[in-house]
Amino acid sequence: MTISLYRRYRPRTFDEVAGQDMAVDVLKKALQRNQVGHAYLFSGPRGCGKTSLARLLAKALNCENLKDGYEPCGECGSCTSITAGESLDVVEIDGASNNGVEEIRELKSHVSLSPFSSKWKVYIIDEVHMLSISAFNALLKTLEEPPSFVAFILATTEPSKVPVTIRSRCQHIPFRRITPRDIRARLVDVAERENVPWEEDAVREIARQADGALRDALSMMEQALSLGGGELSAVAVDRLLGGGTMSDLERWVASAGEDSVQPFLLLEEMFLRGASPQRVVEGLFLLFRNLWVFRKWGKDVLASLALSAGETSFLKEESPKWTTDELSGMMLFCSRLIPQVRAGLRSDVLSGLLAARILESRRTPQAERTAPPRDGGDASPGGKEPLKQPVPTPSAPAGSPSPGSAPSERFRRKDPEPPAEKENTSSGAASRTHEPVPLLPENWPGFEKVLFGRDLLLYSALAGTSVSLEDRAISVIFPGDSSYCFEVLSIERNAYSLASRAAEYFGEDVSVVLKLGDRLKKCAGGGNGDGADAEWQNPGPTIPLFRVPRDEDEAPRDGKGKTPATPPAVSPLPSVPAGGEPEDTEIPFEGLVNEVLKWGGGEIVLVRREDREGDIPEEIVPPAE
């Protein structure tokens, strides 16, 4: 039986370890100064060299002819026995299958025994995070004070699952993902040692698909050599991956034209060949990122991208056909798809989404697409408008809001209605987008559809009700078990909103009455023609729903340091000038509460705040209406 490449070319010296310079330097210096710790915790992603470096450390501790104070010779009896896995003084334990307290107790019974033939006894526990809590507790004392000739090396891919009591007793050395550049160099070295022909595109594709794991890269290389008849070719790698290689994705991006069917057909072909949806989406994100970076900064960044000559040529040819907004929009779209494909999004759904999105992005006029990229070319999710950074200062005067203030709008105290509706309902009857609909039973479902799209709270409260229409009066009849929905719509602002919506849809002279058994509630409003936003202009005393306490508004306390039962005074919210924003705009918490009010109908009955010193929370109770 042939030994796998990743086992055959496991690093035998510290200099052969790829991509872990920091970890290697720490261990080298510890060996040179004779300051090796009694316990180490190696953490990092799979296939990055944790176990290989643990074995190298065990060799260095027991080598009879150490070179330069740290490098094992690889020829003495201790080194050869460790390499062959036959050493009785280097014990490797799989934490996943030996995770019980009994196994750890057995280990403890052997720890105190002297080494058989070496200077050190080394225990390598792989996947240590799989040990049970009882096993960790049994290991604590031994790990803290082992015999002078014992060293523990714990390896894990999830250090957060290792108890802090264990981590604090070890020297924690984090391992990093190996870069594609380092993986490529290692693959080329192995190919030359094996004396097999190789292609640059094949090596780069394997390095990219390995996702930082050298062991995975060597496994893919071995499979590609089998498919290619002893040659490492791009065709063999493409067959191995089933499509979705960088050349396939470049061809897909280049095929996108207005109303072209090629993007859809190429995706279907890739998935029929067995391409992984996750690999396709992640590869597209990387490709659009490279295009965006090159379009933004040009040749100055080519060296940092570590691309092949063919990939560089593609960037130079394709990037002028895109705007930075389009490219950043495609990046954002792919980033949102990645969690879905990891969760199992079907390939036929994915092909439709990707084809539709790239065709939509190609509808930008050619003159605009070939124009030089603008400064600050970050794009919104749709790839049409540039994203603006949040501005910490108040917005511009009324009537001329700054475009850069859009992201901070949700943090301002403002009218809770969406901006689009405010524009459509600002001038009474002129705001209507259609003529009043006749008040007939067959037209009521259409009104409910309008509520569903514009006021989800009203729509939900009306679910399960029946309607009686007489003359110009609407009677909403609630069943006996819908008292909660009746109470929700009986609140003045909700009743006023329902009447306003009905007047906007059926005409200003319509009236709305709510009925629950013998209880009646007439919804006032709606006849003034102010539309959906009239509820916030309801005449009468203005009583705020809440007030966020500030530092200067500390509630008075009695002599015992307790807050009196009487709630603190609540002042009304500042009025909003016509067409503008309140003067004190930057109040993030109140802006968030306004968003909650929008969805919850304003029914906040209690706001709790905890003092900065961590005292008992105070309660801010709104006054009774």
Secondary structure as a PSIPRED ss2 file (coil, helix, strand):
# PSIPRED VFORMAT (PSIPRED V4.0)

   1 M C   1.000  0.000  0.000
   2 T C   1.000  0.000  0.000
   3 I C   1.000  0.000  0.000
   4 S C   1.000  0.000  0.000
   5 L H   0.000  1.000  0.000
   6 Y H   0.000  1.000  0.000
   7 R H   0.000  1.000  0.000
   8 R H   0.000  1.000  0.000
   9 Y C   1.000  0.000  0.000
  10 R C   1.000  0.000  0.000
  11 P C   1.000  0.000  0.000
  12 R C   1.000  0.000  0.000
  13 T C   1.000  0.000  0.000
  14 F H   0.000  1.000  0.000
  15 D H   0.000  1.000  0.000
  16 E H   0.000  1.000  0.000
  17 V C   1.000  0.000  0.000
  18 A C   1.000  0.000  0.000
  19 G C   1.000  0.000  0.000
  20 Q C   1.000  0.000  0.000
  21 D H   0.000  1.000  0.000
  22 M H   0.000  1.000  0.000
  23 A H   0.000  1.000  0.000
  24 V H   0.000  1.000  0.000
  25 D H   0.000  1.000  0.000
  26 V H   0.000  1.000  0.000
  27 L H   0.000  1.000  0.000
  28 K H   0.000  1.000  0.000
  29 K H   0.000  1.000  0.000
  30 A H   0.000  1.000  0.000
  31 L H   0.000  1.000  0.000
  32 Q H   0.000  1.000  0.000
  33 R C   1.000  0.000  0.000
  34 N C   1.000  0.000  0.000
  35 Q C   1.000  0.000  0.000
  36 V C   1.000  0.000  0.000
  37 G C   1.000  0.000  0.000
  38 H C   1.000  0.000  0.000
  39 A E   0.000  0.000  1.000
  40 Y E   0.000  0.000  1.000
  41 L E   0.000  0.000  1.000
  42 F E   0.000  0.000  1.000
  43 S E   0.000  0.000  1.000
  44 G C   1.000  0.000  0.000
  45 P C   1.000  0.000  0.000
  46 R C   1.000  0.000  0.000
  47 G C   1.000  0.000  0.000
  48 C C   1.000  0.000  0.000
  49 G C   1.000  0.000  0.000
  50 K H   0.000  1.000  0.000
  51 T H   0.000  1.000  0.000
  52 S H   0.000  1.000  0.000
  53 L H   0.000  1.000  0.000
  54 A H   0.000  1.000  0.000
  55 R H   0.000  1.000  0.000
  56 L H   0.000  1.000  0.000
  57 L H   0.000  1.000  0.000
  58 A H   0.000  1.000  0.000
  59 K H   0.000  1.000  0.000
  60 A H   0.000  1.000  0.000
  61 L H   0.000  1.000  0.000
  62 N H   0.000  1.000  0.000
  63 C C   1.000  0.000  0.000
  64 E C   1.000  0.000  0.000
  65 N C   1.000  0.000  0.000
  66 L C   1.000  0.000  0.000
  67 K E   0.000  0.000  1.000
  68 D C   1.000  0.000  0.000
  69 G C   1.000  0.000  0.000
  70 Y C   1.000  0.000  0.000
  71 E E   0.000  0.000  1.000
  72 P C   1.000  0.000  0.000
  73 C C   1.000  0.000  0.000
  74 G C   1.000  0.000  0.000
  75 E C   1.000  0.000  0.000
  76 C C   1.000  0.000  0.000
  77 G H   0.000  1.000  0.000
  78 S H   0.000  1.000  0.000
  79 C H   0.000  1.000  0.000
  80 T H   0.000  1.000  0.000
  81 S H   0.000  1.000  0.000
  82 I H   0.000  1.000  0.000
  83 T H   0.000  1.000  0.000
  84 A C   1.000  0.000  0.000
  85 G C   1.000  0.000  0.000
  86 E C   1.000  0.000  0.000
  87 S C   1.000  0.000  0.000
  88 L C   1.000  0.000  0.000
  89 D C   1.000  0.000  0.000
  90 V E   0.000  0.000  1.000
  91 V E   0.000  0.000  1.000
  92 E E   0.000  0.000  1.000
  93 I E   0.000  0.000  1.000
  94 D E   0.000  0.000  1.000
  95 G C   1.000  0.000  0.000
  96 A C   1.000  0.000  0.000
  97 S C   1.000  0.000  0.000
  98 N C   1.000  0.000  0.000
  99 N C   1.000  0.000  0.000
 100 G C   1.000  0.000  0.000
 101 V H   0.000  1.000  0.000
 102 E H   0.000  1.000  0.000
 103 E H   0.000  1.000  0.000
 104 I H   0.000  1.000  0.000
 105 R H   0.000  1.000  0.000
 106 E H   0.000  1.000  0.000
 107 L H   0.000  1.000  0.000
 108 K H   0.000  1.000  0.000
 109 S H   0.000  1.000  0.000
 110 H H   0.000  1.000  0.000
 111 V H   0.000  1.000  0.000
 112 S C   1.000  0.000  0.000
 113 L C   1.000  0.000  0.000
 114 S C   1.000  0.000  0.000
 115 P C   1.000  0.000  0.000
 116 F C   1.000  0.000  0.000
 117 S C   1.000  0.000  0.000
 118 S C   1.000  0.000  0.000
 119 K C   1.000  0.000  0.000
 120 W C   1.000  0.000  0.000
 121 K E   0.000  0.000  1.000
 122 V E   0.000  0.000  1.000
 123 Y E   0.000  0.000  1.000
 124 I E   0.000  0.000  1.000
 125 I E   0.000  0.000  1.000
 126 D E   0.000  0.000  1.000
 127 E C   1.000  0.000  0.000
 128 V H   0.000  1.000  0.000
 129 H H   0.000  1.000  0.000
 130 M H   0.000  1.000  0.000
 131 L C   1.000  0.000  0.000
 132 S C   1.000  0.000  0.000
 133 I H   0.000  1.000  0.000
 134 S H   0.000  1.000  0.000
 135 A H   0.000  1.000  0.000
 136 F H   0.000  1.000  0.000
 137 N H   0.000  1.000  0.000
 138 A H   0.000  1.000  0.000
 139 L H   0.000  1.000  0.000
 140 L H   0.000  1.000  0.000
 141 K H   0.000  1.000  0.000
 142 T H   0.000  1.000  0.000
 143 L H   0.000  1.000  0.000
 144 E H   0.000  1.000  0.000
 145 E C   1.000  0.000  0.000
 146 P C   1.000  0.000  0.000
 147 P C   1.000  0.000  0.000
 148 S C   1.000  0.000  0.000
 149 F C   1.000  0.000  0.000
 150 V E   0.000  0.000  1.000
 151 A E   0.000  0.000  1.000
 152 F E   0.000  0.000  1.000
 153 I E   0.000  0.000  1.000
 154 L E   0.000  0.000  1.000
 155 A E   0.000  0.000  1.000
 156 T E   0.000  0.000  1.000
 157 T C   1.000  0.000  0.000
 158 E C   1.000  0.000  0.000
 159 P H   0.000  1.000  0.000
 160 S H   0.000  1.000  0.000
 161 K H   0.000  1.000  0.000
 162 V C   1.000  0.000  0.000
 163 P C   1.000  0.000  0.000
 164 V H   0.000  1.000  0.000
 165 T H   0.000  1.000  0.000
 166 I H   0.000  1.000  0.000
 167 R H   0.000  1.000  0.000
 168 S C   1.000  0.000  0.000
 169 R C   1.000  0.000  0.000
 170 C C   1.000  0.000  0.000
 171 Q E   0.000  0.000  1.000
 172 H E   0.000  0.000  1.000
 173 I E   0.000  0.000  1.000
 174 P E   0.000  0.000  1.000
 175 F C   1.000  0.000  0.000
 176 R C   1.000  0.000  0.000
 177 R C   1.000  0.000  0.000
 178 I C   1.000  0.000  0.000
 179 T C   1.000  0.000  0.000
 180 P H   0.000  1.000  0.000
 181 R H   0.000  1.000  0.000
 182 D H   0.000  1.000  0.000
 183 I H   0.000  1.000  0.000
 184 R H   0.000  1.000  0.000
 185 A H   0.000  1.000  0.000
 186 R H   0.000  1.000  0.000
 187 L H   0.000  1.000  0.000
 188 V H   0.000  1.000  0.000
 189 D H   0.000  1.000  0.000
 190 V H   0.000  1.000  0.000
 191 A H   0.000  1.000  0.000
 192 E H   0.000  1.000  0.000
 193 R H   0.000  1.000  0.000
 194 E H   0.000  1.000  0.000
 195 N C   1.000  0.000  0.000
 196 V C   1.000  0.000  0.000
 197 P C   1.000  0.000  0.000
 198 W E   0.000  0.000  1.000
 199 E C   1.000  0.000  0.000
 200 E H   0.000  1.000  0.000
 201 D H   0.000  1.000  0.000
 202 A H   0.000  1.000  0.000
 203 V H   0.000  1.000  0.000
 204 R H   0.000  1.000  0.000
 205 E H   0.000  1.000  0.000
 206 I H   0.000  1.000  0.000
 207 A H   0.000  1.000  0.000
 208 R H   0.000  1.000  0.000
 209 Q H   0.000  1.000  0.000
 210 A C   1.000  0.000  0.000
 211 D C   1.000  0.000  0.000
 212 G C   1.000  0.000  0.000
 213 A C   1.000  0.000  0.000
 214 L H   0.000  1.000  0.000
 215 R H   0.000  1.000  0.000
 216 D H   0.000  1.000  0.000
 217 A H   0.000  1.000  0.000
 218 L H   0.000  1.000  0.000
 219 S H   0.000  1.000  0.000
 220 M H   0.000  1.000  0.000
 221 M H   0.000  1.000  0.000
 222 E H   0.000  1.000  0.000
 223 Q H   0.000  1.000  0.000
 224 A H   0.000  1.000  0.000
 225 L H   0.000  1.000  0.000
 226 S H   0.000  1.000  0.000
 227 L H   0.000  1.000  0.000
 228 G C   1.000  0.000  0.000
 229 G C   1.000  0.000  0.000
 230 G C   1.000  0.000  0.000
 231 E C   1.000  0.000  0.000
 232 L E   0.000  0.000  1.000
 233 S C   1.000  0.000  0.000
 234 A H   0.000  1.000  0.000
 235 V H   0.000  1.000  0.000
 236 A H   0.000  1.000  0.000
 237 V H   0.000  1.000  0.000
 238 D H   0.000  1.000  0.000
 239 R H   0.000  1.000  0.000
 240 L H   0.000  1.000  0.000
 241 L H   0.000  1.000  0.000
 242 G C   1.000  0.000  0.000
 243 G C   1.000  0.000  0.000
 244 G C   1.000  0.000  0.000
 245 T C   1.000  0.000  0.000
 246 M H   0.000  1.000  0.000
 247 S H   0.000  1.000  0.000
 248 D H   0.000  1.000  0.000
 249 L H   0.000  1.000  0.000
 250 E H   0.000  1.000  0.000
 251 R H   0.000  1.000  0.000
 252 W H   0.000  1.000  0.000
 253 V H   0.000  1.000  0.000
 254 A H   0.000  1.000  0.000
 255 S C   1.000  0.000  0.000
 256 A C   1.000  0.000  0.000
 257 G C   1.000  0.000  0.000
 258 E C   1.000  0.000  0.000
 259 D C   1.000  0.000  0.000
 260 S C   1.000  0.000  0.000
 261 V C   1.000  0.000  0.000
 262 Q H   0.000  1.000  0.000
 263 P H   0.000  1.000  0.000
 264 F H   0.000  1.000  0.000
 265 L H   0.000  1.000  0.000
 266 L H   0.000  1.000  0.000
 267 L H   0.000  1.000  0.000
 268 E H   0.000  1.000  0.000
 269 E H   0.000  1.000  0.000
 270 M H   0.000  1.000  0.000
 271 F H   0.000  1.000  0.000
 272 L H   0.000  1.000  0.000
 273 R C   1.000  0.000  0.000
 274 G C   1.000  0.000  0.000
 275 A C   1.000  0.000  0.000
 276 S C   1.000  0.000  0.000
 277 P H   0.000  1.000  0.000
 278 Q H   0.000  1.000  0.000
 279 R H   0.000  1.000  0.000
 280 V H   0.000  1.000  0.000
 281 V H   0.000  1.000  0.000
 282 E H   0.000  1.000  0.000
 283 G H   0.000  1.000  0.000
 284 L H   0.000  1.000  0.000
 285 F H   0.000  1.000  0.000
 286 L H   0.000  1.000  0.000
 287 L H   0.000  1.000  0.000
 288 F H   0.000  1.000  0.000
 289 R H   0.000  1.000  0.000
 290 N H   0.000  1.000  0.000
 291 L H   0.000  1.000  0.000
 292 W H   0.000  1.000  0.000
 293 V H   0.000  1.000  0.000
 294 F H   0.000  1.000  0.000
 295 R H   0.000  1.000  0.000
 296 K H   0.000  1.000  0.000
 297 W H   0.000  1.000  0.000
 298 G H   0.000  1.000  0.000
 299 K H   0.000  1.000  0.000
 300 D H   0.000  1.000  0.000
 301 V H   0.000  1.000  0.000
 302 L H   0.000  1.000  0.000
 303 A H   0.000  1.000  0.000
 304 S H   0.000  1.000  0.000
 305 L H   0.000  1.000  0.000
 306 A C   1.000  0.000  0.000
 307 L C   1.000  0.000  0.000
 308 S C   1.000  0.000  0.000
 309 A H   0.000  1.000  0.000
 310 G H   0.000  1.000  0.000
 311 E H   0.000  1.000  0.000
 312 T H   0.000  1.000  0.000
 313 S H   0.000  1.000  0.000
 314 F H   0.000  1.000  0.000
 315 L H   0.000  1.000  0.000
 316 K H   0.000  1.000  0.000
 317 E H   0.000  1.000  0.000
 318 E H   0.000  1.000  0.000
 319 S H   0.000  1.000  0.000
 320 P H   0.000  1.000  0.000
 321 K H   0.000  1.000  0.000
 322 W C   1.000  0.000  0.000
 323 T C   1.000  0.000  0.000
 324 T H   0.000  1.000  0.000
 325 D H   0.000  1.000  0.000
 326 E H   0.000  1.000  0.000
 327 L H   0.000  1.000  0.000
 328 S H   0.000  1.000  0.000
 329 G H   0.000  1.000  0.000
 330 M H   0.000  1.000  0.000
 331 M H   0.000  1.000  0.000
 332 L H   0.000  1.000  0.000
 333 F H   0.000  1.000  0.000
 334 C H   0.000  1.000  0.000
 335 S H   0.000  1.000  0.000
 336 R H   0.000  1.000  0.000
 337 L H   0.000  1.000  0.000
 338 I H   0.000  1.000  0.000
 339 P H   0.000  1.000  0.000
 340 Q H   0.000  1.000  0.000
 341 V H   0.000  1.000  0.000
 342 R H   0.000  1.000  0.000
 343 A C   1.000  0.000  0.000
 344 G C   1.000  0.000  0.000
 345 L C   1.000  0.000  0.000
 346 R C   1.000  0.000  0.000
 347 S H   0.000  1.000  0.000
 348 D H   0.000  1.000  0.000
 349 V H   0.000  1.000  0.000
 350 L H   0.000  1.000  0.000
 351 S H   0.000  1.000  0.000
 352 G H   0.000  1.000  0.000
 353 L H   0.000  1.000  0.000
 354 L H   0.000  1.000  0.000
 355 A H   0.000  1.000  0.000
 356 A H   0.000  1.000  0.000
 357 R H   0.000  1.000  0.000
 358 I H   0.000  1.000  0.000
 359 L H   0.000  1.000  0.000
 360 E H   0.000  1.000  0.000
 361 S H   0.000  1.000  0.000
 362 R C   1.000  0.000  0.000
 363 R C   1.000  0.000  0.000
 364 T C   1.000  0.000  0.000
 365 P C   1.000  0.000  0.000
 366 Q H   0.000  1.000  0.000
 367 A H   0.000  1.000  0.000
 368 E H   0.000  1.000  0.000
 369 R H   0.000  1.000  0.000
 370 T C   1.000  0.000  0.000
 371 A C   1.000  0.000  0.000
 372 P C   1.000  0.000  0.000
 373 P C   1.000  0.000  0.000
 374 R C   1.000  0.000  0.000
 375 D C   1.000  0.000  0.000
 376 G C   1.000  0.000  0.000
 377 G C   1.000  0.000  0.000
 378 D C   1.000  0.000  0.000
 379 A E   0.000  0.000  1.000
 380 S C   1.000  0.000  0.000
 381 P C   1.000  0.000  0.000
 382 G C   1.000  0.000  0.000
 383 G C   1.000  0.000  0.000
 384 K C   1.000  0.000  0.000
 385 E C   1.000  0.000  0.000
 386 P E   0.000  0.000  1.000
 387 L C   1.000  0.000  0.000
 388 K C   1.000  0.000  0.000
 389 Q C   1.000  0.000  0.000
 390 P C   1.000  0.000  0.000
 391 V C   1.000  0.000  0.000
 392 P C   1.000  0.000  0.000
 393 T C   1.000  0.000  0.000
 394 P C   1.000  0.000  0.000
 395 S C   1.000  0.000  0.000
 396 A C   1.000  0.000  0.000
 397 P C   1.000  0.000  0.000
 398 A C   1.000  0.000  0.000
 399 G C   1.000  0.000  0.000
 400 S C   1.000  0.000  0.000
 401 P C   1.000  0.000  0.000
 402 S C   1.000  0.000  0.000
 403 P H   0.000  1.000  0.000
 404 G H   0.000  1.000  0.000
 405 S H   0.000  1.000  0.000
 406 A H   0.000  1.000  0.000
 407 P H   0.000  1.000  0.000
 408 S H   0.000  1.000  0.000
 409 E H   0.000  1.000  0.000
 410 R H   0.000  1.000  0.000
 411 F H   0.000  1.000  0.000
 412 R E   0.000  0.000  1.000
 413 R C   1.000  0.000  0.000
 414 K C   1.000  0.000  0.000
 415 D C   1.000  0.000  0.000
 416 P C   1.000  0.000  0.000
 417 E C   1.000  0.000  0.000
 418 P C   1.000  0.000  0.000
 419 P H   0.000  1.000  0.000
 420 A H   0.000  1.000  0.000
 421 E H   0.000  1.000  0.000
 422 K H   0.000  1.000  0.000
 423 E H   0.000  1.000  0.000
 424 N H   0.000  1.000  0.000
 425 T C   1.000  0.000  0.000
 426 S C   1.000  0.000  0.000
 427 S C   1.000  0.000  0.000
 428 G H   0.000  1.000  0.000
 429 A H   0.000  1.000  0.000
 430 A H   0.000  1.000  0.000
 431 S H   0.000  1.000  0.000
 432 R C   1.000  0.000  0.000
 433 T C   1.000  0.000  0.000
 434 H C   1.000  0.000  0.000
 435 E C   1.000  0.000  0.000
 436 P C   1.000  0.000  0.000
 437 V C   1.000  0.000  0.000
 438 P C   1.000  0.000  0.000
 439 L C   1.000  0.000  0.000
 440 L C   1.000  0.000  0.000
 441 P H   0.000  1.000  0.000
 442 E H   0.000  1.000  0.000
 443 N H   0.000  1.000  0.000
 444 W H   0.000  1.000  0.000
 445 P H   0.000  1.000  0.000
 446 G H   0.000  1.000  0.000
 447 F H   0.000  1.000  0.000
 448 E H   0.000  1.000  0.000
 449 K H   0.000  1.000  0.000
 450 V H   0.000  1.000  0.000
 451 L H   0.000  1.000  0.000
 452 F H   0.000  1.000  0.000
 453 G H   0.000  1.000  0.000
 454 R H   0.000  1.000  0.000
 455 D C   1.000  0.000  0.000
 456 L H   0.000  1.000  0.000
 457 L H   0.000  1.000  0.000
 458 L H   0.000  1.000  0.000
 459 Y H   0.000  1.000  0.000
 460 S H   0.000  1.000  0.000
 461 A H   0.000  1.000  0.000
 462 L H   0.000  1.000  0.000
 463 A C   1.000  0.000  0.000
 464 G C   1.000  0.000  0.000
 465 T C   1.000  0.000  0.000
 466 S E   0.000  0.000  1.000
 467 V E   0.000  0.000  1.000
 468 S E   0.000  0.000  1.000
 469 L E   0.000  0.000  1.000
 470 E E   0.000  0.000  1.000
 471 D C   1.000  0.000  0.000
 472 R C   1.000  0.000  0.000
 473 A E   0.000  0.000  1.000
 474 I E   0.000  0.000  1.000
 475 S E   0.000  0.000  1.000
 476 V E   0.000  0.000  1.000
 477 I E   0.000  0.000  1.000
 478 F C   1.000  0.000  0.000
 479 P C   1.000  0.000  0.000
 480 G C   1.000  0.000  0.000
 481 D C   1.000  0.000  0.000
 482 S C   1.000  0.000  0.000
 483 S H   0.000  1.000  0.000
 484 Y H   0.000  1.000  0.000
 485 C H   0.000  1.000  0.000
 486 F H   0.000  1.000  0.000
 487 E H   0.000  1.000  0.000
 488 V H   0.000  1.000  0.000
 489 L H   0.000  1.000  0.000
 490 S H   0.000  1.000  0.000
 491 I C   1.000  0.000  0.000
 492 E H   0.000  1.000  0.000
 493 R H   0.000  1.000  0.000
 494 N H   0.000  1.000  0.000
 495 A H   0.000  1.000  0.000
 496 Y H   0.000  1.000  0.000
 497 S H   0.000  1.000  0.000
 498 L H   0.000  1.000  0.000
 499 A H   0.000  1.000  0.000
 500 S H   0.000  1.000  0.000
 501 R H   0.000  1.000  0.000
 502 A H   0.000  1.000  0.000
 503 A H   0.000  1.000  0.000
 504 E H   0.000  1.000  0.000
 505 Y H   0.000  1.000  0.000
 506 F H   0.000  1.000  0.000
 507 G C   1.000  0.000  0.000
 508 E C   1.000  0.000  0.000
 509 D C   1.000  0.000  0.000
 510 V C   1.000  0.000  0.000
 511 S E   0.000  0.000  1.000
 512 V E   0.000  0.000  1.000
 513 V E   0.000  0.000  1.000
 514 L E   0.000  0.000  1.000
 515 K E   0.000  0.000  1.000
 516 L E   0.000  0.000  1.000
 517 G C   1.000  0.000  0.000
 518 D C   1.000  0.000  0.000
 519 R E   0.000  0.000  1.000
 520 L E   0.000  0.000  1.000
 521 K E   0.000  0.000  1.000
 522 K E   0.000  0.000  1.000
 523 C E   0.000  0.000  1.000
 524 A C   1.000  0.000  0.000
 525 G C   1.000  0.000  0.000
 526 G C   1.000  0.000  0.000
 527 G C   1.000  0.000  0.000
 528 N C   1.000  0.000  0.000
 529 G C   1.000  0.000  0.000
 530 D C   1.000  0.000  0.000
 531 G H   0.000  1.000  0.000
 532 A H   0.000  1.000  0.000
 533 D H   0.000  1.000  0.000
 534 A H   0.000  1.000  0.000
 535 E H   0.000  1.000  0.000
 536 W H   0.000  1.000  0.000
 537 Q H   0.000  1.000  0.000
 538 N C   1.000  0.000  0.000
 539 P C   1.000  0.000  0.000
 540 G C   1.000  0.000  0.000
 541 P C   1.000  0.000  0.000
 542 T C   1.000  0.000  0.000
 543 I C   1.000  0.000  0.000
 544 P C   1.000  0.000  0.000
 545 L C   1.000  0.000  0.000
 546 F C   1.000  0.000  0.000
 547 R C   1.000  0.000  0.000
 548 V C   1.000  0.000  0.000
 549 P C   1.000  0.000  0.000
 550 R C   1.000  0.000  0.000
 551 D H   0.000  1.000  0.000
 552 E H   0.000  1.000  0.000
 553 D H   0.000  1.000  0.000
 554 E C   1.000  0.000  0.000
 555 A C   1.000  0.000  0.000
 556 P C   1.000  0.000  0.000
 557 R C   1.000  0.000  0.000
 558 D C   1.000  0.000  0.000
 559 G C   1.000  0.000  0.000
 560 K C   1.000  0.000  0.000
 561 G C   1.000  0.000  0.000
 562 K C   1.000  0.000  0.000
 563 T C   1.000  0.000  0.000
 564 P C   1.000  0.000  0.000
 565 A C   1.000  0.000  0.000
 566 T C   1.000  0.000  0.000
 567 P C   1.000  0.000  0.000
 568 P C   1.000  0.000  0.000
 569 A C   1.000  0.000  0.000
 570 V C   1.000  0.000  0.000
 571 S C   1.000  0.000  0.000
 572 P C   1.000  0.000  0.000
 573 L C   1.000  0.000  0.000
 574 P C   1.000  0.000  0.000
 575 S C   1.000  0.000  0.000
 576 V C   1.000  0.000  0.000
 577 P C   1.000  0.000  0.000
 578 A C   1.000  0.000  0.000
 579 G C   1.000  0.000  0.000
 580 G C   1.000  0.000  0.000
 581 E C   1.000  0.000  0.000
 582 P C   1.000  0.000  0.000
 583 E C   1.000  0.000  0.000
 584 D C   1.000  0.000  0.000
 585 T C   1.000  0.000  0.000
 586 E E   0.000  0.000  1.000
 587 I C   1.000  0.000  0.000
 588 P H   0.000  1.000  0.000
 589 F H   0.000  1.000  0.000
 590 E H   0.000  1.000  0.000
 591 G H   0.000  1.000  0.000
 592 L H   0.000  1.000  0.000
 593 V H   0.000  1.000  0.000
 594 N H   0.000  1.000  0.000
 595 E H   0.000  1.000  0.000
 596 V H   0.000  1.000  0.000
 597 L H   0.000  1.000  0.000
 598 K H   0.000  1.000  0.000
 599 W H   0.000  1.000  0.000
 600 G H   0.000  1.000  0.000
 601 G C   1.000  0.000  0.000
 602 G C   1.000  0.000  0.000
 603 E C   1.000  0.000  0.000
 604 I C   1.000  0.000  0.000
 605 V C   1.000  0.000  0.000
 606 L C   1.000  0.000  0.000
 607 V E   0.000  0.000  1.000
 608 R E   0.000  0.000  1.000
 609 R E   0.000  0.000  1.000
 610 E C   1.000  0.000  0.000
 611 D C   1.000  0.000  0.000
 612 R C   1.000  0.000  0.000
 613 E C   1.000  0.000  0.000
 614 G C   1.000  0.000  0.000
 615 D C   1.000  0.000  0.000
 616 I C   1.000  0.000  0.000
 617 P C   1.000  0.000  0.000
 618 E E   0.000  0.000  1.000
 619 E E   0.000  0.000  1.000
 620 I E   0.000  0.000  1.000
 621 V C   1.000  0.000  0.000
 622 P C   1.000  0.000  0.000
 623 P C   1.000  0.000  0.000
 624 A C   1.000  0.000  0.000
 625 E C   1.000  0.000  0.000
